[in-house]
Amino acid sequence: EQDAARIIFKTLQAILRKAIIMRKKIIIIGLVIATSFSLFSQNFISTEKQWNVRLNGWASSYTTEIFKIYGDSIIDSVAYKKIWASFDSLTSWNYQGLLREDSNIVYYISPNSNEGILYDFNLEIGETIFVKNIFCGDLEIPITIIDIDTIEYLGVDRKRWHIGENGYISEYWIEDIGSLNGPLYVQYDYCIVCPVWELLCYHKNDTLLYIYPLQTECFQNTVGIEDEKETDKIILKPNPVIKGQTITIEIKTKPLSIDLLNLSGKIIESFSQITENKISIETSNLCKGMYLLRIQNKKNRMQTIKILIK
């Protein structure tokens, strides 16, 4: 009887060990599935995102376009988000269309056109679909995925789709970011030969997650830059400045407005009611790093100066 009881006890122990091992395996598999789902089912459409896109125009001139998503719209009982762009350093916003997302496919309605696919993040190598962009209206543009890999940007691994044909890559899509041409500029060169758009920076929750290779600034602009004799003389001191010190700005003629921006183009502090030719900026509450000082005079001429806080 003792031997029989011992055998039964050992059998129950073995069954219990197997059950515990199986339970751990189920938990691990569940975690892997959940992690995979979170990695490849991220929402492209988010009000937390900002895309800075550099427009390279004629004569080596360039400006920065900034895209944000905010506001809702409903068409035929279907919910959409509005996407906007600023072409003047966040002074004003221009409506660029509607977006919705379903099963990793992003649908887009540009102004005065019908809905079409902007992105399909389910595509595999060799697959072809038709997309729409902001420039081509209702024209559907064929794209083919010729390769898929993973690339690291600022410490984050992201899935990358290579778009092209016959081994030639014409565009990249990046997981969570979109096209490296800019969020709405998928295959724009199908309709427009010049100029050139390039994604300069991508932020989420004001955190920089992508910057164009070899660049150090997220806001670049050469349009409207005047010769020294055409601009107002500005004295800025000290610069660089140690965090906690006060920056003094002296301007030859009283400006219309002065804005302090971070490198993503967000206004940190604004002075719009200026009564003197001299103002001060406290740096105690500012983080260390590079900032942009944007000064607008009464002729609407803009000047931008870099400020470094150490």
PADREN-834655 format. One line per field, with one value per residue: x, y, z of N, C-alpha, C in turn; residue in one letter. Coordinates in steps of 0.001 Angstrom, whole numbers. Each point is the difference from the previous one (the first is absolute). Layout:
<sites>
nx	[X;...]
ny	[Y;...]
nz	[Z;...]
cax	[X;...]
cay	[Y;...]
caz	[Z;...]
cx	[X;...]
cy	[Y;...]
cz	[Z;...]
rest	[A;...]
</sites>
This chain:
<sites>
nx	[827;1110;406;-1218;-25;1251;-421;-1150;735;932;-1017;-610;1203;184;-1262;227;1207;-574;-954;978;748;-1114;-325;1291;-54;-1202;503;1128;-736;-806;1115;518;-1188;-143;1296;-164;-1156;631;978;-870;-634;1089;-656;-194;-1335;683;-702;704;-234;1235;-245;1314;-473;1185;-351;625;104;-268;1140;-132;-1191;-295;-1140;-609;-633;-963;-127;-1282;-467;-1111;-1044;-1307;-386;-1256;245;-1302;-66;998;709;421;1318;119;658;933;335;1156;-133;-335;689;-1102;185;-210;-1197;345;-1293;372;-1114;-519;152;10;-90;271;303;698;-1165;706;-1208;-13;-558;619;228;-1312;172;-8;-523;1231;769;454;-263;709;-13;-901;500;132;1196;26;-644;-1054;-100;-1146;745;-406;346;550;966;-237;-713;-867;1154;-164;967;530;76;1269;-165;1244;-158;249;386;935;-301;1121;-930;1053;542;-847;-225;-17;-1145;684;-883;597;-255;-311;886;168;-157;-734;527;-1290;-253;38;-648;-201;54;-1265;928;-39;-320;1220;-1036;-717;-837;-135;1328;-825;1154;343;1204;-1063;-237;1016;688;-312;221;800;-772;514;-273;-96;-1154;-45;-1057;44;-1075;339;52;1235;-621;144;1206;-117;614;926;-1289;-4;-751;-1117;529;-172;553;63;-1288;187;1122;201;586;1190;211;-683;729;-832;805;441;-44;627;-208;676;810;296;-1048;397;-562;-1028;852;32;-754;831;-1109;886;-1010;532;-973;-1006;120;-627;865;177;456;-35;670;-477;853;-1088;265;-23;-959;1133;295;-1002;528;-1241;104;826;370;1053;1204;-293;228;-485;761;-792;1083;-411;-1123;1089;-178;1096;612;-300;-156;-1155;576;-1312;500;-1150;407;-214;1065;-263;1165;381;513;894;153;1103;-561;1139;-759;1029]
ny	[-1201;-55;-1103;-440;376;-567;-1014;-27;176;-885;-760;294;-220;-1069;-352;286;-604;-975;30;80;-949;-710;303;-219;-1108;-245;312;-703;-992;145;76;-1037;-602;327;-379;-1090;-148;302;-825;-855;460;746;963;136;9;1070;615;-1049;-158;236;350;189;610;-293;1170;-728;1305;1041;25;-1284;528;149;-618;184;-1093;361;-1303;222;-888;652;-226;-86;-985;54;-984;43;560;401;-334;1254;95;1261;182;699;1070;324;1030;509;-1070;-706;1013;-812;-602;-884;-104;-1258;-192;-1220;-578;-1273;-862;-1091;-831;1022;387;985;528;617;1134;287;1300;-51;-1097;-1235;-872;-166;-1008;388;-908;-1070;-26;-655;834;-1021;-568;781;504;252;1287;688;1107;910;1170;1008;-378;-1297;603;-385;413;-1277;-3;-789;-773;-410;-935;484;530;-721;964;17;1230;439;728;661;-1202;251;-1312;303;-527;-373;649;-754;1158;-699;-143;-1215;-172;951;591;278;-803;506;-1033;718;-1109;402;138;-998;704;-282;84;-511;276;1067;-165;-1008;-385;1132;-570;-746;1114;118;664;1253;355;-74;-971;285;-1127;1141;29;-899;580;-564;661;785;-1319;363;-598;1043;22;776;-1008;189;69;1245;480;186;1201;-25;1178;61;-243;1140;-724;1096;906;51;742;-1103;-542;-150;899;-1199;416;-1144;146;-960;-507;-1205;-521;223;-1191;830;260;1311;-240;912;508;565;748;264;-728;542;-1278;-687;-1021;-699;-1099;-746;-745;-1224;-1004;-393;1283;-575;920;355;1144;866;988;404;409;431;603;-828;491;-234;-1303;-690;-1091;-494;-619;431;250;306;-1012;-638;724;-290;1324;411;1155;113;955;617;744;1301;-335;-764;633;-1238;-48;-954;-107;-726;-655;-43;-869;329]
nz	[0;826;-670;71;1265;143;-731;672;1130;-440;-343;1153;587;-775;248;1308;-80;-712;933;953;-596;-186;1262;345;-759;522;1227;-247;-532;1069;763;-670;39;1287;207;-752;651;1156;-482;-515;1086;-73;627;-1296;122;387;933;423;-1306;-429;-1269;-21;-1073;-519;-491;-917;-140;-776;-683;335;-205;1282;286;1166;-373;836;245;296;891;-261;775;112;-793;-398;-849;-286;1207;-796;1074;-111;-149;375;-1142;633;-701;566;-832;1198;373;-231;-845;-1020;-22;-913;-257;280;697;-255;1184;-340;987;-697;990;517;-465;-540;165;-1175;404;-1120;171;-189;768;-508;839;454;-302;1169;957;-280;1332;-771;-893;-830;-45;-1072;1055;-771;338;83;13;890;-550;641;-845;-7;954;-938;-487;-328;896;-914;1069;-8;929;-69;1225;1086;832;924;418;555;619;436;-197;-1004;58;-1300;-352;-1101;-768;-945;-573;-1084;-981;-473;1305;-579;1066;-43;1033;1249;556;1110;711;173;-979;-892;-1076;-457;-826;994;1003;-800;-51;220;-564;618;-267;281;710;874;-905;211;1229;1096;511;1200;639;667;686;955;587;1183;456;-1032;-223;-298;-1031;-794;-554;-1050;-626;925;401;428;-985;710;25;-1330;-250;-1320;-130;-613;-27;663;-805;578;-1089;-386;981;1045;518;372;1248;91;1291;661;-878;475;645;1236;143;110;-1012;-115;-1065;-444;-552;-776;-466;-1168;-554;628;376;-938;-73;1105;-597;1086;-895;210;-139;675;289;1185;131;606;-592;167;-718;210;1244;-938;1108;87;-269;1276;-44;1022;-79;948;411;1192;-675;-704;-816;311;-925;-1274;-183;-491;-266;-136;-787;169;-1038;-9;-737;1107;114;-245;1214;-178;1319;-23;1012;664;704;786]
cax	[-827;894;586;-1045;-220;1178;-96;-1064;510;967;-739;-667;1048;383;-1106;-10;1124;-345;-1039;642;789;-930;-571;1023;107;-1181;183;1049;-576;-935;775;595;-1073;-382;1084;-10;-1156;267;1032;-403;-1356;-2;-827;697;-736;90;181;1261;1093;317;954;614;390;790;-291;1141;-518;955;1188;450;-767;-828;-848;-456;-1442;-269;-1298;-599;-1345;-917;-1360;-762;-1015;-774;-570;-798;106;1374;785;1312;794;478;1438;273;1405;407;1068;573;560;-1087;-820;-1360;-145;-752;-673;597;-838;-517;643;-548;876;-709;809;1320;-132;-348;-775;198;-819;598;-1027;-617;166;-651;866;883;1002;1245;983;-425;1132;-73;571;1154;872;-594;-1392;-241;-1302;-142;-139;-269;694;-641;224;-502;-1454;-584;858;536;1394;437;1262;365;975;1088;765;-397;1030;-137;1039;-28;37;100;-137;-1247;-52;-1263;-163;131;-432;676;-926;701;-166;1239;1133;203;-829;-469;-571;-53;-984;506;-1042;-430;390;-524;956;1109;-273;-946;-1178;-981;713;268;183;-400;675;-807;-726;800;1421;779;1183;209;-380;708;-323;1134;-79;-1258;-139;-1204;-10;1124;1262;562;159;666;546;643;1431;1010;-601;-17;-1118;-1299;-660;958;-672;842;-872;-236;1206;445;1372;183;-436;-1457;-634;177;1134;-442;1060;-484;1089;1082;-378;-826;-376;-63;-1350;-223;315;-991;420;-465;-130;-139;-313;89;-1365;-918;-578;-1425;-123;1178;-375;1059;-461;949;413;-1119;-858;-1016;254;191;-384;-331;-144;-744;-284;1334;-28;1360;905;833;-756;811;-566;536;304;-51;-989;244;946;1230;-58;-80;-1303;-54;-652;-602;-354;-769;-132;-1286;-130;-204;1251;369;1392;110;1316;148;407;455;-31;890]
cay	[1201;1164;145;517;1415;728;106;984;1318;421;265;1291;1014;154;683;1392;692;222;1038;1288;323;358;1311;1004;111;726;1416;556;135;1127;1234;186;436;1368;896;98;802;1398;523;144;522;1336;930;1052;1240;376;1427;173;-12;1166;-252;1172;-409;1030;218;513;656;444;765;-513;565;-998;406;-1130;-159;-744;-678;-463;-557;362;269;-1147;206;-1205;-38;-1227;-758;-475;988;358;1033;1017;252;1397;330;1394;342;1272;-120;-172;1203;-367;-1406;-192;-1303;-855;-1150;-869;-1301;-1023;-1165;-1256;-1207;396;701;1403;538;1447;823;1323;979;-97;-1300;-1108;-778;-1008;-505;754;-997;-1336;-533;-1460;-478;-877;132;-413;431;1299;624;1334;992;1388;1001;1308;718;-663;-62;-1344;-933;-1070;-202;-1353;-173;-1396;-205;-836;-552;409;-267;745;1015;668;1457;534;-1056;-754;-822;179;-719;909;-522;579;118;231;-1022;-409;193;1422;449;1364;561;-866;191;-418;-321;1047;1319;215;204;910;1228;793;-828;20;106;-1335;-38;1293;263;-558;1128;1219;-280;865;-171;-1263;-4;-990;57;549;-488;-577;53;-536;561;943;-735;-222;-1426;-141;1207;-296;-265;1068;1289;328;900;-462;1107;624;924;1006;923;1262;490;1220;413;644;1391;47;-475;807;-409;-627;-330;-1064;-345;-817;-1130;-877;469;-1050;-147;826;1384;730;418;1340;191;1400;70;1371;524;-788;-1086;-293;-1139;-837;-1333;-953;-1307;-1113;-426;-615;1078;335;1267;-139;1281;952;1404;636;1396;509;1459;520;-678;-889;-922;-999;-1345;-802;-1373;-927;-1062;-609;-1113;264;-391;1023;614;968;1265;504;1408;533;1451;531;-276;-1457;-684;-921;-349;-1120;-93;-1164;232;-1208;45;-1030]
caz	[0;30;-1329;-897;350;-450;-1456;-295;373;-1005;-1241;157;-71;-1407;-692;454;-637;-1412;-56;258;-1191;-1079;325;-307;-1456;-481;352;-875;-1346;43;26;-1329;-908;371;-400;-1458;-396;330;-879;-1392;-105;551;-749;-743;205;1411;260;715;-964;-825;-1073;-623;-1351;-687;-1417;-749;-1195;-1005;416;1296;1107;657;1116;796;157;1228;-68;1253;-113;1082;-456;-494;-1035;-305;-1345;-179;1256;175;748;-536;651;-923;-8;-308;-253;131;-941;447;1356;959;133;-425;-384;-1223;-43;-1017;-311;1049;128;888;49;250;-205;-510;-1284;197;-1111;-83;-898;-170;-359;-1336;-640;686;885;-558;935;117;425;402;744;-11;-1250;14;-1165;-1264;-130;-634;235;-569;1062;-378;797;8;-1245;-1204;-23;5;-718;835;-364;369;712;222;1062;-521;1112;1347;993;1251;130;1306;45;1357;983;-168;-1208;-708;-1261;-1144;-1294;-1155;-1126;-1255;-1026;-677;893;290;1120;-209;1226;1175;1054;1291;968;919;-499;-1349;-1077;249;-754;775;262;-1093;-1267;-531;-1462;-558;-1269;-1083;-602;75;-228;875;842;706;1413;811;1430;726;1379;459;1448;634;1355;44;60;-1326;-284;-1303;-608;-1275;221;3;327;1428;267;-511;-685;-902;-910;-661;-734;684;667;-676;225;1298;-38;-130;1212;1187;806;1241;954;883;927;-569;-857;829;1325;1010;537;1174;-345;-801;-1338;-361;-1440;-410;-1429;-494;-67;820;-797;126;905;222;462;321;-426;73;-1333;-707;-487;999;679;1438;587;-1061;380;-1097;358;337;103;-71;-929;792;845;694;67;1095;-450;1139;-233;-1309;-12;-738;-1400;-1031;-232;-1094;304;-1238;180;-1130;93;-456;-1426;-62;-307;1070;246;932;626;869;1375;666;1468;528]
cx	[870;644;-1001;-242;1154;-41;-1030;486;983;-682;-686;1016;401;-1069;-24;1141;-288;-1029;606;816;-895;-598;996;132;-1159;145;1022;-520;-947;713;618;-1035;-391;1046;22;-1143;259;1026;-529;-1452;-81;-833;871;-639;-18;228;1303;1185;181;1076;524;591;733;-349;1218;-493;1098;1165;442;-701;-844;-783;-429;-1520;-252;-1421;-433;-1400;-823;-1368;-645;-979;-710;-606;-705;190;1390;824;1379;696;494;1516;247;1498;217;1186;723;406;-1076;-832;-1444;-4;-930;-547;528;-815;-385;699;-858;866;-803;926;1338;-30;-467;-685;37;-978;670;-1105;-467;286;-685;1010;833;985;1233;1151;-692;1213;-80;746;1238;795;-698;-1423;-87;-1385;-11;-280;-348;835;-664;100;-768;-1519;-515;822;572;1383;430;1316;224;1064;1080;886;-591;1145;-304;1168;-164;85;-15;-330;-1252;56;-1374;13;27;-399;750;-978;788;-321;1359;1249;276;-962;-368;-478;97;-1225;588;-1174;-220;276;-639;1106;1111;-53;-818;-1306;-1008;641;417;59;-433;606;-684;-741;846;1474;872;-987;57;-398;723;-443;1241;42;-1380;9;-1285;50;1206;1352;483;277;623;534;766;1509;874;-587;-6;-1174;-1277;-789;1041;-750;1011;-837;-228;1205;577;1497;91;-518;-1516;-704;258;1183;-495;1223;-588;1139;-561;-568;1284;-255;-45;-1404;-122;324;-1120;599;-595;24;-219;-169;-44;-1379;-933;-680;-1493;-225;1341;-469;1254;-538;1042;279;-1093;-964;-1079;378;62;-446;-212;-170;-685;-364;1291;-13;1380;813;882;-888;972;-740;688;192;-112;-914;187;1007;1254;-138;-122;-1440;111;-756;-500;-533;-690;-127;-1317;-209;-209;1240;407;1518;30;1435;24;470;403;9;842;-399]
cy	[1264;247;589;1475;858;221;1044;1414;535;325;1350;1156;286;748;1479;791;321;1113;1389;449;447;1377;1111;209;799;1496;658;219;1183;1330;304;511;1429;1003;203;869;1471;612;307;438;1387;924;1041;1353;322;1495;278;174;1347;-393;1342;-443;1149;22;631;574;356;727;-367;650;-1091;627;-1267;42;-909;-558;-471;-542;482;336;-1222;410;-1330;143;-1339;-955;-590;1112;193;978;985;142;1405;186;1488;234;1280;-49;21;1258;-284;-1452;-126;-1431;-823;-1261;-805;-1355;-926;-1246;-1235;-1165;306;583;1423;516;1531;620;1364;985;-179;-1319;-1068;-791;-1014;-454;901;-935;-1337;-663;-1517;-602;-862;176;-556;458;1413;503;1357;983;1363;922;1360;715;-576;-139;-1427;-1004;-1033;-406;-1411;27;-1486;-76;-947;-564;526;-344;787;966;697;1504;434;-1056;-837;-771;124;-801;1005;-716;741;-11;300;-1067;-266;271;1443;422;1467;660;-1027;366;-545;-211;1156;1414;317;208;949;1212;977;-757;-67;-66;-1358;61;1308;236;-694;1115;1265;-356;789;881;-1373;173;-1133;142;436;-525;-566;1;-708;412;913;-678;-285;-1486;-260;1365;-414;-155;1242;1383;202;885;-534;1111;731;870;976;1029;1255;525;1158;206;740;1427;123;-369;949;-531;-507;-325;-976;-401;-440;-1104;-686;599;-1190;-27;756;1466;615;391;1379;152;1486;58;1465;667;-925;-1075;-153;-1156;-712;-1328;-807;-1397;-1069;-498;-735;1050;417;1291;-226;1261;1004;1393;721;1457;624;1521;627;-768;-1012;-880;-1006;-1332;-754;-1443;-1035;-1188;-707;-1146;402;-490;1178;491;954;1236;593;1409;505;1512;462;-145;-1491;-758;-832;-146;-1102;-100;-1232;439;-1326;223;-1154;-384]
cz	[0;-1360;-980;255;-486;-1516;-396;284;-1035;-1323;56;-59;-1448;-779;371;-630;-1461;-141;205;-1207;-1145;230;-313;-1498;-567;276;-918;-1412;-54;-7;-1352;-987;296;-420;-1502;-465;267;-938;-1386;-164;624;-877;-699;291;1489;131;732;-951;-701;-1002;-510;-1336;-673;-1475;-649;-1323;-977;656;1414;1192;641;1150;736;134;1212;-43;1383;-303;1190;-599;-633;-1096;-240;-1394;-180;1178;239;652;-626;939;-1052;116;-544;-256;219;-929;418;1469;1074;216;-383;-460;-1198;-55;-1173;-294;1227;-27;869;-131;354;-341;-676;-1410;288;-1261;57;-976;-82;-361;-1449;-712;841;831;-778;1056;-33;382;236;654;186;-1187;220;-1298;-1246;-208;-568;372;-694;1137;-587;872;-165;-1345;-1189;-46;96;-799;969;-507;417;766;244;1078;-522;1112;1308;943;1264;123;1341;-175;1459;1049;-103;-1317;-645;-1300;-1148;-1283;-1112;-1170;-1263;-1017;-658;847;378;1105;-203;1291;1122;841;1286;951;969;-516;-1345;-1007;411;-935;837;93;-1141;-1378;-556;-1534;-676;-1369;-1180;-744;-77;-143;963;750;671;1463;715;1457;755;1432;278;1520;435;1463;226;178;-1413;-197;-1372;-412;-1245;222;-188;265;1516;379;-642;-677;-826;-1001;-591;-750;835;760;-800;191;1329;10;-72;1288;1156;798;1345;846;1008;934;1352;-890;-476;1387;950;589;1326;-237;-843;-1344;-285;-1513;-280;-1512;-424;-71;763;-836;214;963;107;569;290;-294;319;-1407;-765;-526;973;713;1508;731;-1124;583;-1168;295;521;-29;-109;-1032;705;871;634;26;1125;-479;1117;-260;-1347;143;-772;-1437;-931;-155;-1189;463;-1318;246;-1264;163;-626;-1501;-263;-456;1211;86;1050;498;909;1392;621;1508;521;1435]
rest	[E;Q;D;A;A;R;I;I;F;K;T;L;Q;A;I;L;R;K;A;I;I;M;R;K;K;I;I;I;I;G;L;V;I;A;T;S;F;S;L;F;S;Q;N;F;I;S;T;E;K;Q;W;N;V;R;L;N;G;W;A;S;S;Y;T;T;E;I;F;K;I;Y;G;D;S;I;I;D;S;V;A;Y;K;K;I;W;A;S;F;D;S;L;T;S;W;N;Y;Q;G;L;L;R;E;D;S;N;I;V;Y;Y;I;S;P;N;S;N;E;G;I;L;Y;D;F;N;L;E;I;G;E;T;I;F;V;K;N;I;F;C;G;D;L;E;I;P;I;T;I;I;D;I;D;T;I;E;Y;L;G;V;D;R;K;R;W;H;I;G;E;N;G;Y;I;S;E;Y;W;I;E;D;I;G;S;L;N;G;P;L;Y;V;Q;Y;D;Y;C;I;V;C;P;V;W;E;L;L;C;Y;H;K;N;D;T;L;L;Y;I;Y;P;L;Q;T;E;C;F;Q;N;T;V;G;I;E;D;E;K;E;T;D;K;I;I;L;K;P;N;P;V;I;K;G;Q;T;I;T;I;E;I;K;T;K;P;L;S;I;D;L;L;N;L;S;G;K;I;I;E;S;F;S;Q;I;T;E;N;K;I;S;I;E;T;S;N;L;C;K;G;M;Y;L;L;R;I;Q;N;K;K;N;R;M;Q;T;I;K;I;L;I;K]
</sites>
